[in-house]
Amino acid sequence: MDAENRKLAAAFVYRSIEFFTHPNDPEKIVFYNQFHDRFYMAVQGEQMEQSSIPYQDGSLPALRFSPENSKGTIIVHGGLDSFMEEFFSAACYIVNAGYEVILFEGPGQGAAQRKSNLRMTHKWEKPTSVVLDYYNLTNVTLVGISLGGYLAPRAAAFDERIARVVAFDVSPYDLHGSGLQGSLYRFFIRQPAVYNWIARTAMRWSVQADLLISQWMYITGANTPAKWNEQLQNFSISDVALQIHQDVLLLAGAEDHMVPLKEYHNNVNGLINARSVTGRIFTAEEHAQNHCQVGNLALALDVILDWVGEKT
């Protein structure tokens, strides 16, 4: 590993520490700043343009990679607790295929959360439209990673400048629908004290539960677990599925530990007004069965690039 790669690896050590640091720990922002500073020192000289896009009372950070003779623009964003810098290598991969790439952080993500105090919103069309306005873009491909598999299709439902949308990977189709899951959500919304007691008990006994629920509350700005649970209901593709008219690519891992495979099929069946719906399930044989194809990201990127090429 050369010196520059060692610097980049060191930056991501701080990212890993930050990720597993409790939101109530004052060291969390210290680790974020260490990651941020070390990352940008490591990538000095790279052909990319940094921007700070005005949004509400703060700003949205963005990175733009512009190759010569671009085939088109692909915008990439993350999900619940991602940083755009995590997608730097993916952006370079896409640029090498001839596409302009724009990475951005919306509310709840990276510096938008930590520097501008912008909290996560399900109304992802709002930050996305500001990014499109800022760069004066039309006919773009929007790729949403992890929870971005909800956020990107949601934005596409409200903005026709997005011509193609990729859910990398799919998100739950209907969190408040029929069945046991929907019934439980509705019960807990009516009984917030019960939900708070259950959640706080779990948080006392499980480090994992404590970190997960606390992270959600930190990112959304919810002051109780019940308030977070109430906000979670908004993140359902079913609410906007009929408004999505673009070409859609749905990716899923056969053994995703976060999103059951049935949600892939629910998304395929629900997007009945899309211009086209293409799906791809990744398997263990491909080393891509996990959430967001961790284990074989290059394969997922190749599938996306091939699809974009077919649809443009």
N, C-alpha and C positions, 0 to 999 in steps of 0.2 A: 504494500500500500504506500503510495507516494505521500508527500507532505500535505498537499492540498486535500487529498482524500482523508487523511488522518484528522485534519482540522474539521472537516465536515462530519466525520464520525464522532468527534469530540462534542460538537454542537448537539448532535442527536442523543448523546448520553444525557445531556441536560434536559432535553425534551422528554426523555423517558422518566427522569427523576421528577420533572414538573407534573407529568401525567399522573403519577402515583402519589403525589403530595396532596394531602387533604385540602379542600378549598378554604377551610378556616385557618390554615397554617400560613402565617405571614411570609414564610420562605417560598411559597408558591410563586409569587411575582418575581422574587429574586432569581429563581431558577429559570423562569420565562425570559427575563432580561438577559441572563447568561446565554441561553439558547439563541435568542434573537441576535445578540451582538456577535457571537461566535459564528453563526450561520453566515451572516453577511460579510464577515471578514474572510470566510472560507471561499465564498463565491465571487469575490472581487475580480473584476475583469470579464465576467460572463456577459454575454450580449443580451441584457434584459433591462427593461425600463421599470423603475419603481414609481408608483403613484399613490397618492392619498386622496381618495375621492370623497368630496363633501357629502355627508349623509346625516340628516336630522341634526343633532347637536354634536356630532362627532365626524368620523371619517371611516371609509372602507379602504383598507390596504389592498393594493393590486400589483401584480407583476406581469409585464407584457414581453413576450418573446416573439420577435418578428423576423422570419427568414426571408431571403430574397425569393421573389416569384411565388408568393404564398398561394397555396391551393384553396385557402379559406380560413376562417377563424373558429377555433374550438375554445370555449370558455369552460374552465374547470373550477369547481368548488367542493368543499368537503361537507361534513355533516355535523353531528352534535358537538364534538369537542376537538375538531381538527385544526391544524395550522396549514396555511397555504404552502409554506416552505416544505412541508412533508411531501408535496407533489412535484418538487423541483426536478427530480430525476425523471419522473413520468413526463413532465413538460418538455424536457430535453429530448426524450424519446420521440414525442409527437412532432416536435420541431424538426428533427432529423428526417421525419417522413414528409416534410414540406408544408406543414400547417403553422399558421400563427396561433400562439397559445396565450390566453389571458387567465391567470390565476387570481382569485379574489377571496377575501374573507368577509362574510356577512355578519350580522348580529349574532352574538353568542360564540363567535370563533376568533381565535388568535388575538391579534392586536385590536380588532374591532370591539372585542369584549374587554380586554385587559387595559387598553389605553383610552377607549372612548365610552366604556361602560354601556355598550349596546347589547341588549339581551336578546336571546334567541326568539325568533318569531316564526310561526307557521306561514305567514304571508310573505313568502320568499320572492314573490313577484316585485315587491317594493325595492329591495336592494338590487335585484337583478336588473330592473328597468333603469335604475340610476347608473349602473355600470354600462349598460348598452348606450344610454344617452351620452355618457362621458366620452366614450370612444367612437360615438356616431356609427354604430354597427347595425347591420341587418343580415338576415340569412345566415345565422350562426348555428353552430352545434353547441348545446349545453350539456355538460357531463356533471352529474351529481354523485358524489362518492359517499357510501355508507348511508346515514340519514339523508344525504343528498339525493338518494333514490326516491325520497318523497319530495324534497325541496325543489329539485330541478323540474320534474313534471308539473308540480304546482305552479312554478313560474311560467312554464310553457302554456298553461291553461289560460293565462292572462296576457300573454305578449306574443304576437305573431311574428315578431322579429326573430324569435327562436324557431328555426325551421326543422331542427332535429334535436331530439332529447334522449339522453342515455341515463338509465337508472343503474348505477354501478355500486351496489346491487339494489334489487327491489326492496321496497319497504312494505310494512303491513298495509293491506288494502282498506280494511274497515275495522277500526278499533272500537267503534261503538255500535256495531251491527248486531245481528242475531247471534244466538248461541251463548255458551257459558261465559266466554270472555267478555262479550258485550254486556251481559247481565251483571257481571261482577263490576265492570266499570261504572255502570249506572247506579248500582247499589252504593258503591263507595263515594260517588259524587253526592248522593243524598245523605251519606253518613260520614262526613269528613273526620269527625272525632274518632270513629272506629278505625278509619284508614291511618290516621296519624298515630294511633296507639300501636297498630300492627307494624307500621313502617319503623317507628322509633324503637320498638322492641327488637326488630330485626337488625337495626343499625347498632344497637348495643351489643348484640351477640355475634355479629358477623362483620368483619372488616370489609369484606367485599360489598355487602349490602350498604354499609355506611358510606363507602367511597362512591358507589353507583348513585345512590339517592342524593347524597350531598352534591355530587358533580352536576346532576340534573338541576337541582335547586340553584346552584351557583350560576349555571349557564342561562337558565330561564328567568332568574330573579324571583322565583317562588319563595315565599317565606315559611311555608310548611310543606310537608310531603303531600298532603291532600291537595294543596294548590297546584303542585307539580302534576299530580295525577289528573287534575281537571284540565290543565293545559295540554297534557299529552293527547287527549281526545281529538284535538284539532289536527293532528298529524296523520290524517287518513286520506289516501288517494281517492277513495270513493266519493269524497265531497266535491272533487273537481274532475273526475274521470271523463264525464260526458263533454267537458269543455276542451279536452285535449284533442287537437286536430292535426298534429304534426306527425312526422315519422318518429317512431319510438323504438329504442333498443332496450330490452330488459335482460339484465345479467343476474345470475343466481349461482350460489355454491350448493352443491348437492348435500353438503354436511355443514351448512352455515349454523353456527351456534347461537346466533342472535335472531335471525329471521327464518322461520320454518319454510321449507320448500313449497308448502301449499300456497304461500303468499305469492310466489311466482305465478302459479296458475290462476290465482284470483286476479292478479294484475292483468295477465293476458286476456282473461275473459271479460274484464271490466272496461277495457279501453276500446269500446266498440266504435267510437267516432274518430279514432286516430287514422291518419292517412295510410299508415302501415304499422304493424307491430311485429317486430322480430325478437325472438327469444333465444337465449343460450344458457344452458345449465352446464356448469363445469364440474368435473369429477375428480375423484382421488387419483385415478390413473393419470390425470393431467397435472396432478399436484396443485390443483386450483379449486378444491372443493370447499375451502374455507370462506369466511366472510370477506368480501371484496377481493377474492382470489389471492389472498396472501399465500405465498408459496410459488406462484407463477404469474406475477403481475404482467410480465411481457406478453404472455398469451392473451390475457384480457385486453391489453392495449392493442394487440394485433387484430383481435376481433372487432374492437371499436373502430380502428382505422380502416379496416376492410369494409365495414358497414357504412362509415361516412363516405368512403369513396364510391360505393354503390348508390348512395342516396343524393349525391351532389352532381 
